Amino acid sequence: MSASLPDHMHPSRSFQGLILTLHNYWAAYGCVVLQPYDMEVGAGTFHPATTLRALGPKRWNAAYVQPSRRPKDGRYGENPNRLQHYYQYQVILKPNPPDLQKLYLGSLEAIGVDPLLHDIRFVEDDWESPTLGAWGLGWECWCDGMEVSQFTYFQQVCGIECAPVSGELTYGLERLAMYVQGVDNVYDLNFNGRDGDEKVTYGDVFLQAEQEYSRHNFEHADTAMLLRHFDDAEKECQALLKAGAPLSPLEGEMAAKRPEGVTSEGTSRTSSTAVATPPDQPSAGHPPLKGEGSHRMVFPAYDQAIKASHVFNLLDARGVISVTERQSYIFRVRELAKQCGLAFLKTEAGGFAPNNAPNNTDAYKNHPLFGKF
Amino acid sequence: MPDILLELRSEEIPARMQRKAAGDLRKMVTDGLVEAGLIYEAAREYWTPRRLVLDVRGLTARSKDVREERKGPSTKAPDQAIQGFLRSAGLTDIAQAEIQTDPKKGDFYVARVVKPGRAAEEIIAALLPEVIRTFPWPKSMRWGAASGPKGLRYGKTEGRGGEALRWVRPLQSIVCTFGPETEEPVVVDFAVDGIRSGNTTYGHRFHAPEAISVRRFDDYVAKLEAAKVIIDAERRKEIILSDAKNLAFANGLDLVEDEGLLEEVSGLVEWPVVLMGEFDEAFLAIPAEVIRLTIRANQKCFVTAPLSPLEGEMSAKPTEGVTSEGTAKRTSSTAEATPSAAFGATSPSRGEGRLAPRFLLTANIEARDGGREIAHGNGKVVRARLSDALYFWKTDQADLPDLDKLEASAEKFGLKRDAVGKLLPLDQRMARLDHLGVTFHAKLGTQGERVERIARLAEELAPTVALAFSPLAGEMAGRPEGVPSEGTTGTSSTAGTTPPGRFAATLPSRGREASSTAGTPPSVASGDISPEIGALARRAALLAKADLTTEVVGEFPELQGAMGRKYALLQGENPSVAAAIEEHYKPQGPSDRVPTDPVSIAVALADKLDTLVGFWAIDEKPTGSKDPYALRRAALGVIRIAVENQVRLRLFPHFQSLWIFHLLNERSDQRKIIKDHLLTLEHMSPSVRFARLKEFIDSLPRSRRNPHSDDALPDLLSFFHDRLKVYLRDQGARHDLIDAVLASRAPLSPLAGEMSAKPTEGVTSGGTAKGTSSTAEATPTAAFGGTSPARGEGASANDDLLTIVRRVEALGSFLDSEDGKNLLAGTKRAANILAAEEKKGTAIAAIVDPALFREDAEKALFAAVNQAEREAGEAIRQEDFSAAMRALAALRAPVDSFFDKVLVNDEDVAVRANRLALLARIRAATGQVADFSRIAG
């Protein structure tokens, strides 16, 4: 695969060659190769292609690069190993194939890591994302003592049990590139694989940005504005979930014709729970509708959850969030993610079938929150 | 007899779970076999990161037939019942059953059922899926298509929903063979979630990826070893350890051994290959312990030290954590307060505890290049990690960026500044801890408030602690706090030595410790030590938690205290202050070292008492096996510190003052009301203030009343008594003696005795000495005033742990003597008679009237009792319990002769009442020392 690339694009010489090699490898396996999500996120997992698509019963194999922002990790470009903006290469396979470890090792070989020359190890690492309400079991993958990837079998995402389980691979691209290029400072990475005047380094591309964003993240980001933005994003997320909830009279009527047993009675309450009124209180306006239907605005709502998460990270970097407040902010983002996840199960991509086809979300019927969205 | 070979091969099992999992597998399988009626000769488990292996030898080939007789219904029973019986007994016709006759019930059916034995193979095939499905992993997971919704297909696999198999990581294959040594074993055929058992496995992931066919354990081990897998973890450990030692030695170095790390590393490899990597010598400026933890935690590598005669001193003892080092230097920590061995790296010239810039890693492959790339790669990562550590270490010594925001906190705590008025580094960290409002516990306020309380209490305790360490300690040992020393003149000869009690050997006596005073810092050894010790204790307490906000402790929480000590020394703190920052966490358990420096003792006691009172105040006491805040350990710590350092400490007054301060920390509307009221009480002594404050709080409307209850305090004291009993019992003391002493009539402290005798006086004459009047006053009787007098004398009086211990010792040796045994018998007899008469309602005179004596023995006893009671009382006041016992011993002869010659039950009611009063005096006299009725024998 990498053989099809010109020599100077070999991962041992070029950062972009590394990315292209991984693209080739996973595209050949059958993954949908996506482009980065166009929002600020803390990790590739936040991409809806992972967070949302990990839910529901449908097959899903995707690979993409995701620029990831961790405002707190900024070091004004002075630390050779730490960046507030870096790239993750993300692969999600649902359900995980039985030979996922082998596939992963194959990708390392593709980028030039010889497993009989380098010590590759799977070291316990239970992954958890409190803001996404997600956890899984897996490993840090070590190459000669360096963690180059995370390997996770998702057990829960958005507070919802994964059925089936997805396998998630996250490669730290800069680290991996530093490794295969034999470079000690991230800014010295050869980006384009050329030499002499034509050579572009990682520093050429990102050093100035690292310095500027570090100033922004630690010193200048307007905290009052960010606090507003957090609240706004939270409200917008809830409003969009409410507006997209399956509530149209037509859908209600259609649903009412179906046998009792298959409907989930909670649907009519959707709007009221979204704005956190007691679930037993019937919503004002039209009479409550029996029935179910697809949710119609999950992705836009989830964007707002992502936004809230990033704003929180910025506020955290600015040091304006106290220890106790921290927990409550994390909790608020998690609630948004959970609501989005549950709404996603009410969509076609989430496996929801209006006519109760076997391919439906039965697996979630017993979830305590099921039916609220 | 046949053997079983079982291998469960999976993706990498976390190292920390492997050993137990393999043990669980052996137990579950062998238990299951035995339960099914099979017998085996031996079973042993093995494991690697990728497999659990079980080798069962000498299994019986079949379980035995089991015959049983099953009683059925009466022959006259309706058909329905008979049909039911046939079904349950497995018969087709009732003719197959026998008929038995019972004289009462008449004829009834009996079925003789033979449950045929089953083939071992069949039993194993049924047992293993069950074992695998119910395996007790601490954390397990679902995976793959089987984890999909039930009935949904993904390729060849069908989703199983909630029934999907859970394993620690995906289970890949099962080997299960069975057969005698002489024959070709067979595969025991079964399947779990689509994984079918077989005789195929795989070797090393990279060295031997091909399938391997195995027959039984012996060839399995050999074939795997050929495929570069060593299934015996103990062997892998031996290989790693000896290779690491040899490689280090060949490079002129010593391996710094680490058993916990060795265990972990052996669980990360199937084929261990030890290699050496290096890092820049400049990193050795970082404290050795930080280097070790950095390399250990992140890289799972061993560190090395230059070869030296001190071999072994640096060896890490992970189970003891940071407390391990310096154990050998029991006295020197007080004497010199030098940085302990592990931290010697900052002064490399010293040589001890210094590391070498080489580390040892364990790879899982025999690399083509002999491991050069691997060592190089690991070295890079270690260097990056050490850069971080160095950055943390330097950052912690530099100014904080938000220094300007810390002024208010700095003022509040009176933190220290340098010549140009800038806060010292560790002081900055303390200011920040307060400024950030870091919560200690939701109901107990912030760390800042906590430090404030601990600092106040540590300063308050310091004079008391210092007493035990003063040059007069030998004499003073017998003195309760606050009693003028001139009172000891009469008894000084005896007071100085601990009575040779039965566990005296385990409790260091002050006499033995006395030599250490010579080496204590000048501040301690000088005559008037209290004020300076108080200031040092306060300073140490203010800095004790500061390192919680340092970068290094953030990275390695187990270094809390140890880093604070380091940073304190770097900013020029008094060595005792620096030591106290580390030692105030001690002792961490029954075997951990107890601090011996007075400053450390004061802060350690204050920290633990504050925690205990706080959690008692919010009713978060340990229950059963639950003790999330390690309160039992804290109480044991207080006990050990007080007893082993011979510190006389009245606990109750400190409970009370801490309780008040906890009230003030309460974030509620009462805080202001209480605070305002407290201002009006400011001129009063703490104990009076406490009593008044309690009255005030009780007078608040219930809704406003603080949920904190001061009833918690006597309860906390009895918690201490319980812990003390456990402690003394572990030391070999009889628990009935402890009970007897705790129940003694006279309060343990003579001060309390005086106080209850003269409650109106308020202040005792003895309480004026050495600024300890506040504690002397704060007796329970005064504090609780009229509110609950009953409680005041009993529970809260016995709050001096050291005195209780001495008393138990003295009582123990007294009861070992002939006099003691007889007096015990006599006293018990008196008590029994009294109890019986009291029950009958017999009149007992209030006081003994000598005019009513008829016998000489009566007169003699009366005189003896008067004298013994007086002398024993006086001896107790002097804390000379041996003397008190001697005084009581004088009672033995008169008591014996009284019971010999005098009939208590005289016909004359007045004489009898008088004699009973005399018996009551015996009980009272001995009761000053202990409640003899609680002593066994």
Interface residues (C-beta under 8 A of the other chain):
Chain A: P57 R59 P80 N81 P95 N96 P97 P98 Q101 D114 P115 L116 L117 H118 D119 I120 R121 F122 V123 E124 D126 G136 L137 G138 W139 C143 D144 G145 M146 Y153 Q155 C162 A163 P164 V165 G167 Y179 D184 G319 S322 V323 T324 P358 N359 T361 D362 A363
Chain B: E11 E12 P14 A15 R16 P49 K139 M141 R142 W143 G144 A145 A146 S147 G148 P149 K150 G151 L152 Y154 G159 G161 V168 R169 P170 Q172 R205 F206 H207 L268 V269 Q299 K300 C301 L361 A363 N364 I365 A367 R368 D369 E373 I374 H376 G377 N378 K380 V381 V382 A384 S387 D402 L436 G437 V438 T439
